[in-house]
Amino acid sequence: MKQVLLELTRMSRICRMVLATCLGSFILVIFYFQIMRRSPFVADVCCPKSSRNALQELYSPTQSEYSGAAFLHQARRDQVAETCRTHGASSRKRRVLTPADLRHLVVDEEHELIYCYVPKVACTNWKRVMMVMTGRGKYTNPMEIPSNQAHVPSNLKTLNQYSIPEINHRLKSFLKFLFVREPFERLVSAYRNKFTLKYNTSFHKRFGTKIVRRYRKNATLEALQSGADVRFPEFAEYLVDPATLKEGPLNEHWETVHSLCHPCHIRYDLVGKYETLEEDSNYVLRLAGVGDRLRFPTYAKSTRTTDQMAAQFFQNISGRQRAQLYQLYKLDFLMFNYSVPSYLNVQ
């Protein structure tokens, strides 16, 4: 009888232990799903790496919906390659790139992506998206990241921070992409942003004072000191002046895309366009396997620089300046298949 009681007591203890274990597991499961309900981007859950990387999905799509886009981006790659072949001498000023040339290439190790950012082509929002993808849960909503934080260099890793063997490995095995825009729309957008807004005093001081001093006759002392009222014809003259080119590379906001991203040295797998920004951006995110959790932010179209605006600005400069500006940005027009604007009157 005593042996039976001991056995029953032991079984009762085991049952209680099993019950406690089950209850604990159930609580953990509930806790996990409560976290997921609050934020689907927590930690590594944000953007888990799929079995196939973005490069494989681009060139060998497993989903039929990707096939049409794959043909489109093949045509864009072919256009870049043909321009590089035809204009080899001018498109390859140097035979070999240095790590310093790669400072615009942002790296996402987890999803094996390399993004070359081009100012005035939605680069702030793309940097925000890259911060979400590489932040391991630190960020969840791209638009909650302040724009100034998106441009802090330490928040994203760039390709120039790697060793030469590491650079070569990533260029070979990661999906490389960039976004481009009609060159003169981008140029006018840069001018409007950097020279017509009062808060951009750093650009006024650094570039505006120099431009006013060089190209404005009888400039007032205030204009010479502040550089806050640069006119578009003065800006155009600054860009085409041989003295400017001798001073070194142009500022990134109006530097040519082919000089920032070096598409004749680096074979980009995907060329997105500002004109189809959301469609192309979300395609990249789907290729990376995060399209169901992360969408590219929409943007305010009311403030963007349009081709009509660009035409108005170009009407205020001379025919010589128009022709010289076209020569400066000619490779970008050809490489990314943009037509010569009708207002330009050059061939």
Disulfide bonds with the S-S distance in Angstrom:
Cys46-Cys47 2.27
Cys84-Cys264 1.93
Cys116-Cys261 1.98
